[in-house]
Amino acid sequence: MVGPLPGEPGRGAPFTGLRQAEYFLAVVDSGGITAAARRLHVAQPSLSQTVRAIERQAGAELFERTPHGVVPTPAGRALVGPARRLLEARRAAGRAVADVASLRAGRLELVAHASVTADPLARAVGRFRRAYPGVGVLVEDAPDDDELVYALADGRRELAVVSLPLPPAPGLVTEKLGHHDIWLAMAPGTVIAPGPVSPAEVSAMPLVAVLHGGSARHAIRRALADAGHEEGTGRQRNTGHGQGAGHERDGGEPARAVRSWAGVVTPRLGSVIPLVLTGAGAALVDRWYAERIAEQGGVVRPLGPPVRAPFGVARRREPLSPACRVFLDILRETCAARSAGGPGAGA
């Protein structure tokens, strides 16, 4: 008598593993226990025991003997489709892993400071996608250093492209890959002498500032302050970046005895270009942004002495996934080519 079909209420799963599904289908396709055992290279008694175990788990007889061999019962026939789908899912999983390992598929997830997204990250992502079009790329914008470090430390992201330095964090390593030369960008029609602009001249201008400039802001603040002291101005300065120039000390407290530069504060780096072009203020930006502003009629000048903001990557102290490892190599090559061509090369 045929018992309840597999999957009826109260019945357990007929297979406790993929091997049982494989053995079941071998019996179905071979038409007998002996032939299936030869096909599977297992002992016949062992295969018979496995079939009986599957029937107990299913709560039904799955095979019956006929003059032509062993054939599935109605319950057995009902189980053939699910068993084949189970094995196909295993093969599909194997193919998916192989595809990711060979970069035919998968997803690369990065986190980055806004100050490095246009240059050099965008060019490296473009090269990676052309070489591996089956791998999708997600770039998460980090609003500040703490959030970026947390995204790495908790394993949410493998690799970060960052302005340097980052706050120290246990288990994370950084690698410098290049630097941005900082320029002053002004509205179209601004009258200013040719050549580099000194920190003293910049200090007299209201600037467009980004609310969260991260490490880039702090690095440029220090560099400009050092440049100012070298010139003998004798003035203390609190400086920033067009990607984060501001008038507050770290922690948000107003700086004392420091000229307030921020005429406009915006939460988005992308807002700096239209704000500069419409005359809202000047901005300290990297060479890539300066060139975009100049293309639209803005006036741009380098700083003198030059101010440079370093950038690189940060990651955990553990092996990277295949996609991330390949991307990091591409990013290194992109930055090396960029440095060989000079500041702003390829922008």
Disulfide bonds with the S-S distance in Angstrom:
none
